[in-house]
Amino acid sequence: MMSRIAPLMIGDLEIKVPIIQGGMGVRVSTAPLAAAVAECGAAGTIASVGLPPDTPENRADVPKSSREHLQKQIRQARELSTGAIGVNIMVALSNFEDLVRATAAEDADFIISGAGLPISLPEFAEGSSIKLIPLVASVRGAGLLLKTWKRRYNRFPDAMIVEGPLSGGHIAGYSLEELNNMKKNMSDKPLLENAMKDVIKLAREYEK
């Protein structure tokens, strides 16, 4: 008999199929994909980077065109689905603040943010009930984020995503020895599992 998989709860947001679709930039994970994923009961994610087509008009004012295209994508996704829809916004973007504020003002359910520690994310989403989900790669990064959010904003992340060294090109916190062992074993599973255990333990200390 097949066991039932429990839904993923992020605060009061229920994701019946506990899968969060990853954000893929430059018009890969846009409204149609995010909405299709959400309609299947999982969480659909729009990637905020590289949404405007490369035209002279868009290049003339990149922050404005980026914001407007993101707003359009969120609204289109919401027209296509009532499920969980969120946005991935990279800290490394020069218009990070503008994109966070624009997303928080729309009918999106969550913001996932990495490519740097999203230390100021609560400030830019202030006044919104949107769920804030930082990406962390190590217990050190998680600790800095939790400590800063608590001190500055008296805020705790609604969820955290722990990344391993194979997740992309923005990862820090792993030694050369650990990476060499990962290459030898052809897997980052041990590193990822250890990082997850450490981050969960730390987060529970902040919940007390």
DRENDRENRO-483773 format. One line per field, with one value per atom (N, C-alpha, C): atom name; residue in three letters; z, x, y; residue number from 1. Coordinates in steps of 0.02 Angstrom, whole numbers, always signed. Atoms other than C-alpha are relative to their C-alpha. Example, Ala and Ser with C-alpha at 12.3 -4.5 7.8 and 13.67 -1.06 7.14 Angstrom:
BEGIN
a c(N|CA|C|N|CA|C)
r c(ALA|ALA|ALA|SER|SER|SER)
w c(+0|+390|+0|-3|+357|+37)
u c(+45|+615|+45|-42|+684|-39)
v c(-59|-225|+60|-59|-53|+55)
k c(1|1|1|2|2|2)
This chain:
BEGIN
a c(N|CA|C|N|CA|C|N|CA|C|N|CA|C|N|CA|C|N|CA|C|N|CA|C|N|CA|C|N|CA|C|N|CA|C|N|CA|C|N|CA|C|N|CA|C|N|CA|C|N|CA|C|N|CA|C|N|CA|C|N|CA|C|N|CA|C|N|CA|C|N|CA|C|N|CA|C|N|CA|C|N|CA|C|N|CA|C|N|CA|C|N|CA|C|N|CA|C|N|CA|C|N|CA|C|N|CA|C|N|CA|C|N|CA|C|N|CA|C|N|CA|C|N|CA|C|N|CA|C|N|CA|C|N|CA|C|N|CA|C|N|CA|C|N|CA|C|N|CA|C|N|CA|C|N|CA|C|N|CA|C|N|CA|C|N|CA|C|N|CA|C|N|CA|C|N|CA|C|N|CA|C|N|CA|C|N|CA|C|N|CA|C|N|CA|C|N|CA|C|N|CA|C|N|CA|C|N|CA|C|N|CA|C|N|CA|C|N|CA|C|N|CA|C|N|CA|C|N|CA|C|N|CA|C|N|CA|C|N|CA|C|N|CA|C|N|CA|C|N|CA|C|N|CA|C|N|CA|C|N|CA|C|N|CA|C|N|CA|C|N|CA|C|N|CA|C|N|CA|C|N|CA|C|N|CA|C|N|CA|C|N|CA|C|N|CA|C|N|CA|C|N|CA|C|N|CA|C|N|CA|C|N|CA|C|N|CA|C|N|CA|C|N|CA|C|N|CA|C|N|CA|C|N|CA|C|N|CA|C|N|CA|C|N|CA|C|N|CA|C|N|CA|C|N|CA|C|N|CA|C|N|CA|C|N|CA|C|N|CA|C|N|CA|C|N|CA|C|N|CA|C|N|CA|C|N|CA|C|N|CA|C|N|CA|C|N|CA|C|N|CA|C|N|CA|C|N|CA|C|N|CA|C|N|CA|C|N|CA|C|N|CA|C|N|CA|C|N|CA|C|N|CA|C|N|CA|C|N|CA|C|N|CA|C|N|CA|C|N|CA|C|N|CA|C|N|CA|C|N|CA|C|N|CA|C|N|CA|C|N|CA|C|N|CA|C|N|CA|C|N|CA|C|N|CA|C|N|CA|C|N|CA|C|N|CA|C|N|CA|C|N|CA|C|N|CA|C|N|CA|C|N|CA|C|N|CA|C|N|CA|C|N|CA|C|N|CA|C|N|CA|C|N|CA|C|N|CA|C|N|CA|C|N|CA|C|N|CA|C|N|CA|C|N|CA|C|N|CA|C|N|CA|C|N|CA|C|N|CA|C|N|CA|C|N|CA|C|N|CA|C|N|CA|C|N|CA|C|N|CA|C|N|CA|C|N|CA|C|N|CA|C|N|CA|C|N|CA|C|N|CA|C|N|CA|C|N|CA|C|N|CA|C|N|CA|C|N|CA|C|N|CA|C|N|CA|C|N|CA|C|N|CA|C|N|CA|C|N|CA|C|N|CA|C|N|CA|C|N|CA|C|N|CA|C|N|CA|C|N|CA|C|N|CA|C|N|CA|C|N|CA|C|N|CA|C|N|CA|C|N|CA|C|N|CA|C|N|CA|C|N|CA|C|N|CA|C|N|CA|C|N|CA|C|N|CA|C|N|CA|C|N|CA|C|N|CA|C)
r c(MET|MET|MET|MET|MET|MET|SER|SER|SER|ARG|ARG|ARG|ILE|ILE|ILE|ALA|ALA|ALA|PRO|PRO|PRO|LEU|LEU|LEU|MET|MET|MET|ILE|ILE|ILE|GLY|GLY|GLY|ASP|ASP|ASP|LEU|LEU|LEU|GLU|GLU|GLU|ILE|ILE|ILE|LYS|LYS|LYS|VAL|VAL|VAL|PRO|PRO|PRO|ILE|ILE|ILE|ILE|ILE|ILE|GLN|GLN|GLN|GLY|GLY|GLY|GLY|GLY|GLY|MET|MET|MET|GLY|GLY|GLY|VAL|VAL|VAL|ARG|ARG|ARG|VAL|VAL|VAL|SER|SER|SER|THR|THR|THR|ALA|ALA|ALA|PRO|PRO|PRO|LEU|LEU|LEU|ALA|ALA|ALA|ALA|ALA|ALA|ALA|ALA|ALA|VAL|VAL|VAL|ALA|ALA|ALA|GLU|GLU|GLU|CYS|CYS|CYS|GLY|GLY|GLY|ALA|ALA|ALA|ALA|ALA|ALA|GLY|GLY|GLY|THR|THR|THR|ILE|ILE|ILE|ALA|ALA|ALA|SER|SER|SER|VAL|VAL|VAL|GLY|GLY|GLY|LEU|LEU|LEU|PRO|PRO|PRO|PRO|PRO|PRO|ASP|ASP|ASP|THR|THR|THR|PRO|PRO|PRO|GLU|GLU|GLU|ASN|ASN|ASN|ARG|ARG|ARG|ALA|ALA|ALA|ASP|ASP|ASP|VAL|VAL|VAL|PRO|PRO|PRO|LYS|LYS|LYS|SER|SER|SER|SER|SER|SER|ARG|ARG|ARG|GLU|GLU|GLU|HIS|HIS|HIS|LEU|LEU|LEU|GLN|GLN|GLN|LYS|LYS|LYS|GLN|GLN|GLN|ILE|ILE|ILE|ARG|ARG|ARG|GLN|GLN|GLN|ALA|ALA|ALA|ARG|ARG|ARG|GLU|GLU|GLU|LEU|LEU|LEU|SER|SER|SER|THR|THR|THR|GLY|GLY|GLY|ALA|ALA|ALA|ILE|ILE|ILE|GLY|GLY|GLY|VAL|VAL|VAL|ASN|ASN|ASN|ILE|ILE|ILE|MET|MET|MET|VAL|VAL|VAL|ALA|ALA|ALA|LEU|LEU|LEU|SER|SER|SER|ASN|ASN|ASN|PHE|PHE|PHE|GLU|GLU|GLU|ASP|ASP|ASP|LEU|LEU|LEU|VAL|VAL|VAL|ARG|ARG|ARG|ALA|ALA|ALA|THR|THR|THR|ALA|ALA|ALA|ALA|ALA|ALA|GLU|GLU|GLU|ASP|ASP|ASP|ALA|ALA|ALA|ASP|ASP|ASP|PHE|PHE|PHE|ILE|ILE|ILE|ILE|ILE|ILE|SER|SER|SER|GLY|GLY|GLY|ALA|ALA|ALA|GLY|GLY|GLY|LEU|LEU|LEU|PRO|PRO|PRO|ILE|ILE|ILE|SER|SER|SER|LEU|LEU|LEU|PRO|PRO|PRO|GLU|GLU|GLU|PHE|PHE|PHE|ALA|ALA|ALA|GLU|GLU|GLU|GLY|GLY|GLY|SER|SER|SER|SER|SER|SER|ILE|ILE|ILE|LYS|LYS|LYS|LEU|LEU|LEU|ILE|ILE|ILE|PRO|PRO|PRO|LEU|LEU|LEU|VAL|VAL|VAL|ALA|ALA|ALA|SER|SER|SER|VAL|VAL|VAL|ARG|ARG|ARG|GLY|GLY|GLY|ALA|ALA|ALA|GLY|GLY|GLY|LEU|LEU|LEU|LEU|LEU|LEU|LEU|LEU|LEU|LYS|LYS|LYS|THR|THR|THR|TRP|TRP|TRP|LYS|LYS|LYS|ARG|ARG|ARG|ARG|ARG|ARG|TYR|TYR|TYR|ASN|ASN|ASN|ARG|ARG|ARG|PHE|PHE|PHE|PRO|PRO|PRO|ASP|ASP|ASP|ALA|ALA|ALA|MET|MET|MET|ILE|ILE|ILE|VAL|VAL|VAL|GLU|GLU|GLU|GLY|GLY|GLY|PRO|PRO|PRO|LEU|LEU|LEU|SER|SER|SER|GLY|GLY|GLY|GLY|GLY|GLY|HIS|HIS|HIS|ILE|ILE|ILE|ALA|ALA|ALA|GLY|GLY|GLY|TYR|TYR|TYR|SER|SER|SER|LEU|LEU|LEU|GLU|GLU|GLU|GLU|GLU|GLU|LEU|LEU|LEU|ASN|ASN|ASN|ASN|ASN|ASN|MET|MET|MET|LYS|LYS|LYS|LYS|LYS|LYS|ASN|ASN|ASN|MET|MET|MET|SER|SER|SER|ASP|ASP|ASP|LYS|LYS|LYS|PRO|PRO|PRO|LEU|LEU|LEU|LEU|LEU|LEU|GLU|GLU|GLU|ASN|ASN|ASN|ALA|ALA|ALA|MET|MET|MET|LYS|LYS|LYS|ASP|ASP|ASP|VAL|VAL|VAL|ILE|ILE|ILE|LYS|LYS|LYS|LEU|LEU|LEU|ALA|ALA|ALA|ARG|ARG|ARG|GLU|GLU|GLU|TYR|TYR|TYR|GLU|GLU|GLU|LYS|LYS|LYS)
w c(+0|+0|+0|+5|-51|+55|-53|+92|-30|+24|+73|+20|-15|+61|+30|-35|+183|-39|+34|+113|+34|-28|+138|+26|-30|+257|+11|-12|+251|+31|-35|+383|-15|+18|+325|-74|+71|+145|-6|+9|+103|-72|+65|-41|+1|-6|-67|-27|+25|-173|+22|-32|-72|-45|+48|-219|-16|+21|-254|-65|+65|-437|+4|-3|-454|-49|+44|-530|-53|+56|-701|-40|+26|-767|-75|+70|-935|-37|+31|-975|-9|-1|-936|+46|-45|-781|+5|+2|-824|+21|-24|-791|-22|+20|-896|+38|-37|-812|+73|-71|-637|+13|-8|-659|-10|+12|-730|+60|-59|-581|+58|-53|-461|-9|+14|-545|+16|-19|-509|+76|-72|-324|+32|-25|-308|+0|-2|-292|-63|+60|-454|+14|-12|-461|-64|+55|-581|+15|-9|-603|-23|+16|-599|-46|+38|-691|-75|+73|-878|-31|+29|-907|-61|+58|-1027|-62|+62|-1209|-13|+13|-1271|-57|+49|-1359|+21|-18|-1367|+55|-49|-1267|+70|-65|-1127|+27|-21|-1124|+24|-19|-1104|+74|-72|-929|+26|-21|-866|+65|-61|-688|-13|+14|-754|-40|+42|-888|+39|-40|-766|+48|-47|-638|-35|+35|-764|-29|+27|-846|+56|-57|-675|+23|-20|-625|-48|+52|-789|+7|-7|-761|+61|-60|-584|-12|+13|-641|-49|+48|-788|+35|-36|-675|+45|-44|-554|-38|+41|-694|-20|+22|-742|+57|-56|-568|+66|-69|-390|+49|-42|-325|+24|-30|-241|-55|+50|-349|+37|-31|-298|-51|+43|-367|+29|-20|-360|-19|+11|-340|+28|-21|-332|+35|-37|-203|-42|+40|-329|-51|+49|-443|+26|-21|-439|+17|-14|-436|+46|-47|-299|+40|-42|-186|-40|+41|-325|-18|+19|-379|+60|-60|-200|+17|-16|-169|-51|+52|-335|+11|-12|-294|+61|-62|-118|-10|+14|-190|-44|+44|-307|+38|-31|-274|-6|-2|-251|+71|-66|-109|+35|-33|-78|-43|+33|-121|+22|-13|-134|-20|+15|-125|+20|-12|-142|-42|+36|-241|+43|-51|-85|+58|-57|+88|-3|+4|+81|+67|-67|+240|+5|-2|+194|-27|+29|+124|+41|-38|+269|-5|+6|+253|-65|+65|+68|-9|+4|+95|+58|-59|+248|-18|+10|+263|-42|+41|+155|+39|-32|+210|-40|+43|+75|+40|-36|+135|-26|+17|+139|+11|-1|+97|-24|+21|+98|-18|+18|+16|+39|-36|+124|-20|+20|+89|+58|-58|+263|+64|-65|+447|+18|-13|+455|-32|+34|+325|+31|-32|+406|+67|-65|+576|-6|+11|+511|-20|+22|+425|+57|-55|+574|+54|-51|+695|-22|+25|+585|-7|+6|+546|+68|-68|+732|+29|-29|+783|-35|+37|+645|-7|+20|+606|+46|-43|+745|-44|+51|+600|-8|+12|+568|-70|+67|+393|+3|+3|+343|-19|+17|+273|-22|+28|+221|-47|+46|+74|+8|-8|+104|-66|+64|-52|+11|+1|-84|-51|+46|-184|-74|+70|-344|-22|+16|-340|-50|+46|-444|+9|-1|-461|+53|-50|-306|+70|-64|-167|+33|-41|-27|+62|-63|+138|-2|+4|+77|-12|+6|+96|-63|+58|-45|+13|-18|+47|-8|+6|+56|-74|+71|-128|-36|+30|-175|+18|-21|-73|-37|+38|-159|-71|+68|-329|-1|-4|-275|+7|-12|-215|-53|+53|-365|+28|-31|-247|+52|-54|-135|+56|-50|-31|+72|-69|+127|+22|-18|+124|+9|-4|+92|+62|-59|+228|+64|-60|+356|+7|-3|+310|+21|-19|+325|+75|-72|+498|+42|-38|+559|-3|+7|+490|+38|-38|+563|+75|-71|+733|+21|-15|+729|-2|+6|+671|+60|-58|+814|+62|-56|+937|-2|+8|+867|+10|-9|+879|+73|-72|+1069|+28)
u c(+42|+0|+44|-41|+71|-19|+13|+89|-12|+17|+20|+55|-51|+146|-34|+29|+109|+13|-11|+86|+56|-50|+220|-36|+31|+162|+53|-43|+248|-44|+49|+155|-69|+68|-26|-6|+1|+23|+9|-3|-16|+19|-21|+77|-13|+24|-15|+51|-55|+123|+65|-56|+281|+62|-54|+387|-1|-7|+450|+40|-34|+493|+54|-56|+662|-8|+1|+682|+55|-48|+766|-5|+2|+813|-2|+0|+806|-58|+63|+626|-9|+14|+631|-58|+57|+522|-39|+45|+392|-70|+68|+205|-29|+31|+149|+27|-29|+271|-20|+16|+243|-73|+71|+54|-16|+11|+60|+21|-24|+162|-50|+47|+43|-66|+63|-108|+6|-11|-30|+6|-2|-27|+67|-65|+157|+6|-11|+234|+37|-30|+271|+41|-45|+414|+18|-20|+443|+70|-67|+626|-1|+6|+642|+55|-57|+808|-9|+1|+813|-68|+68|+626|-11|+15|+624|+38|-36|+666|+53|-56|+827|-18|+20|+757|+30|-25|+820|-42|+44|+669|+12|-12|+700|+69|-68|+887|+5|-3|+851|-15|+16|+780|-11|+3|+822|-40|+40|+752|-75|+71|+585|-28|+24|+568|+0|-3|+621|-58|+55|+493|-67|+63|+352|-11|+7|+387|-11|+12|+394|-72|+70|+228|-48|+42|+153|+0|-5|+217|-39|+36|+147|-75|+71|-23|-25|+19|-26|-4|+0|+19|-61|+58|-118|-65|+59|-245|-7|+0|-194|-8|+3|-190|-14|+11|-251|+47|-47|-112|+57|-57|+52|+46|-42|+148|+50|-50|+312|+50|-50|+461|+69|-70|+648|+35|-34|+748|+70|-70|+938|+24|-28|+1022|+51|-54|+1162|-25|+27|+1046|+3|-5|+1072|-69|+68|+882|-37|+29|+853|-57|+50|+760|-64|+58|+646|-42|+37|+600|-36|+32|+564|-62|+57|+452|-57|+51|+361|-35|+30|+333|-45|+39|+273|-66|+62|+143|-49|+43|+74|-30|+34|-30|+43|-44|+118|+2|+1|+134|+67|-65|+321|+54|-62|+492|+56|-61|+643|+59|-54|+807|+67|-67|+988|+50|-55|+1148|+26|-17|+1204|-49|+46|+1127|-52|+52|+959|-12|+3|+994|-56|+48|+879|-69|+63|+736|-61|+60|+614|-15|+10|+641|-36|+28|+597|-70|+66|+443|-45|+37|+381|-72|+70|+193|-37|+31|+161|-1|+4|+107|+36|-35|+214|+51|-46|+318|+71|-70|+507|+42|-37|+618|+71|-69|+806|+34|-43|+929|+65|-63|+1078|+40|-43|+1227|+40|-39|+1300|-33|+26|+1259|+27|-27|+1373|-42|+43|+1270|-68|+66|+1108|+2|-5|+1169|+3|-5|+1216|-68|+65|+1048|-51|+48|+945|+14|-19|+1041|-18|+14|+1024|-74|+72|+840|-33|+27|+804|+14|-21|+901|-32|+24|+845|-76|+71|+669|-45|+38|+617|-40|+33|+577|+38|-29|+606|-20|+20|+609|-60|+58|+449|+23|-33|+560|+70|-67|+740|+14|-22|+811|+76|-71|+980|+28|-30|+1089|+65|-64|+1230|+46|-49|+1387|-15|+18|+1309|-60|+63|+1161|+8|-7|+1235|+67|-63|+1371|+7|+0|+1337|+14|-6|+1389|+67|-61|+1514|-9|+6|+1552|+26|-28|+1636|+75|-72|+1820|+22|-27|+1931|+1|-1|+1948|-70|+68|+1759|-20|+18|+1740|+38|-37|+1878|-31|+33|+1792|-66|+63|+1628|+13|-18|+1712|+18|-21|+1787|-61|+60|+1618|-54|+48|+1527|-69|+64|+1394|+13|-4|+1364|-48|+51|+1236|+25|-23|+1344|+7|-8|+1387|-67|+66|+1207|-37|+35|+1138|+28|-30|+1262|-19|+19|+1224|-73|+71|+1037|-9|+5|+1057|+22|-27|+1162|-48|+45|+1041|-65|+61|+888|+11|-16|+972|+4|-7|+1017|-68|+66|+843|-44|+41|+762|+21|-23|+870|-30|+30|+802|-75|+73|+623|-20|+16|+636|-21)
v c(-60|+0|+62|-60|+168|+50|-49|+292|+68|-67|+466|+49|-50|+607|+61|-57|+747|+64|-64|+922|+40|-45|+1054|+62|-59|+1190|+54|-58|+1360|+53|-42|+1456|-26|+21|+1454|-18|+18|+1415|-76|+73|+1233|-17|+25|+1152|-75|+69|+988|-51|+42|+911|+34|-35|+950|+8|-13|+1007|+75|-69|+1183|+1|-4|+1209|+54|-47|+1293|+57|-57|+1464|-5|+4|+1460|+64|-68|+1631|+5|-19|+1717|-34|+20|+1673|-75|+72|+1487|-15|+10|+1479|+65|-58|+1609|-22|+12|+1618|-67|+64|+1467|-60|+56|+1347|+2|-7|+1414|-17|+14|+1407|-74|+72|+1230|-41|+35|+1171|+10|-16|+1259|-37|+36|+1179|-75|+70|+1009|-9|+3|+1052|+15|-19|+1096|+76|-73|+1270|+22|-26|+1362|+62|-56|+1486|+36|-43|+1631|+27|-29|+1680|+73|-71|+1869|+26|-25|+1882|-12|+7|+1914|-6|+5|+1931|+44|-42|+2080|-24|+15|+2039|+54|-46|+2120|+47|-51|+2273|+67|-66|+2453|+34|-30|+2509|-28|+31|+2385|+16|-17|+2422|+72|-71|+2607|+10|-5|+2578|-70|+70|+2404|-10|+10|+2425|+5|-9|+2488|-59|+55|+2354|-66|+61|+2218|-4|-3|+2273|-13|+6|+2288|-70|+68|+2120|-51|+45|+2035|+6|-9|+2111|-33|+31|+2053|-76|+72|+1876|-25|+20|+1866|+3|-6|+1928|-53|+52|+1808|-68|+64|+1661|-5|+1|+1710|-9|+11|+1715|-73|+70|+1538|-50|+47|+1462|+36|-25|+1489|-36|+36|+1376|+43|-36|+1423|+25|-33|+1547|+45|-42|+1628|+26|-31|+1723|-12|+6|+1688|+65|-64|+1850|-5|+6|+1848|+64|-56|+1959|+38|-30|+1992|+50|-47|+2090|+72|-70|+2278|+29|-24|+2303|-48|+48|+2173|+31|-33|+2294|+15|-19|+2355|-61|+61|+2178|-31|+26|+2124|+41|-43|+2274|-10|+11|+2245|-66|+66|+2061|+1|-3|+2097|+37|-38|+2217|-39|+39|+2083|-59|+57|+1927|-63|+59|+1809|-27|+33|+1684|+0|+5|+1679|+30|-22|+1749|-47|+39|+1634|+44|-46|+1728|-29|+24|+1674|+39|-34|+1715|+57|-49|+1805|-8|+5|+1815|+57|-52|+1908|+33|-30|+2005|+52|-55|+2151|-19|+21|+2047|+21|-21|+2081|+74|-72|+2268|+18|-16|+2270|-29|+31|+2159|+21|-22|+2253|+19|-15|+2267|-51|+52|+2114|-65|+65|+1941|-54|+47|+1860|-40|+43|+1713|+12|-14|+1743|-63|+63|+1594|+11|-9|+1625|-66|+56|+1506|+5|-1|+1458|-62|+55|+1346|-29|+24|+1325|+24|-21|+1338|+70|-67|+1491|+54|-48|+1583|+4|+1|+1528|+37|-32|+1587|+76|-72|+1760|+28|-24|+1777|+0|+5|+1718|+53|-49|+1829|+70|-67|+1983|+13|-9|+1957|+10|-5|+1934|+69|-64|+2090|+59|-58|+2208|+2|+1|+2150|-41|+47|+2029|-48|+41|+1913|-66|+66|+1728|-21|+22|+1653|-47|+46|+1565|-70|+63|+1426|+17|-8|+1401|-58|+51|+1306|-7|+13|+1225|-28|+19|+1211|-39|+35|+1089|+30|-30|+1127|-12|+12|+1057|+40|-35|+1176|+57|-57|+1315|+34|-34|+1443|+53|-54|+1548|-27|+34|+1429|+14|-7|+1463|-44|+36|+1378|-71|+67|+1218|+3|+0|+1179|-39|+35|+1116|-76|+71|+950|-31|+24|+930|-7|+3|+969|-56|+55|+846|-68|+62|+709|-9|+3|+752|-24|+21|+733|-74|+70|+566|-46|+41|+501|+11|-18|+579|+17|-19|+647|+53|-49|+797|-16|+19|+702|+6|-7|+687|+72|-70|+872|+34|-31|+923|-23|+26|+809|+29|-29|+873|+74|-71|+1054|+7|-2|+1020|-13|+15|+942|+58|-57|+1088|+60|-57|+1219|-12|+17|+1130|+8|-6|+1119|+73|-71|+1303|+36|-33|+1357|-16|+19|+1262|+38|-40|+1357|+70|-66|+1521|-1|+5|+1456|+0|+5|+1437|+67)
k c(1|1|1|2|2|2|3|3|3|4|4|4|5|5|5|6|6|6|7|7|7|8|8|8|9|9|9|10|10|10|11|11|11|12|12|12|13|13|13|14|14|14|15|15|15|16|16|16|17|17|17|18|18|18|19|19|19|20|20|20|21|21|21|22|22|22|23|23|23|24|24|24|25|25|25|26|26|26|27|27|27|28|28|28|29|29|29|30|30|30|31|31|31|32|32|32|33|33|33|34|34|34|35|35|35|36|36|36|37|37|37|38|38|38|39|39|39|40|40|40|41|41|41|42|42|42|43|43|43|44|44|44|45|45|45|46|46|46|47|47|47|48|48|48|49|49|49|50|50|50|51|51|51|52|52|52|53|53|53|54|54|54|55|55|55|56|56|56|57|57|57|58|58|58|59|59|59|60|60|60|61|61|61|62|62|62|63|63|63|64|64|64|65|65|65|66|66|66|67|67|67|68|68|68|69|69|69|70|70|70|71|71|71|72|72|72|73|73|73|74|74|74|75|75|75|76|76|76|77|77|77|78|78|78|79|79|79|80|80|80|81|81|81|82|82|82|83|83|83|84|84|84|85|85|85|86|86|86|87|87|87|88|88|88|89|89|89|90|90|90|91|91|91|92|92|92|93|93|93|94|94|94|95|95|95|96|96|96|97|97|97|98|98|98|99|99|99|100|100|100|101|101|101|102|102|102|103|103|103|104|104|104|105|105|105|106|106|106|107|107|107|108|108|108|109|109|109|110|110|110|111|111|111|112|112|112|113|113|113|114|114|114|115|115|115|116|116|116|117|117|117|118|118|118|119|119|119|120|120|120|121|121|121|122|122|122|123|123|123|124|124|124|125|125|125|126|126|126|127|127|127|128|128|128|129|129|129|130|130|130|131|131|131|132|132|132|133|133|133|134|134|134|135|135|135|136|136|136|137|137|137|138|138|138|139|139|139|140|140|140|141|141|141|142|142|142|143|143|143|144|144|144|145|145|145|146|146|146|147|147|147|148|148|148|149|149|149|150|150|150|151|151|151|152|152|152|153|153|153|154|154|154|155|155|155|156|156|156|157|157|157|158|158|158|159|159|159|160|160|160|161|161|161|162|162|162|163|163|163|164|164|164|165|165|165|166|166|166|167|167|167|168|168|168|169|169|169|170|170|170|171|171|171|172|172|172|173|173|173|174|174|174|175|175|175|176|176|176|177|177|177|178|178|178|179|179|179|180|180|180|181|181|181|182|182|182|183|183|183|184|184|184|185|185|185|186|186|186|187|187|187|188|188|188|189|189|189|190|190|190|191|191|191|192|192|192|193|193|193|194|194|194|195|195|195|196|196|196|197|197|197|198|198|198|199|199|199|200|200|200|201|201|201|202|202|202|203|203|203|204|204|204|205|205|205|206|206|206|207|207|207|208|208|208)
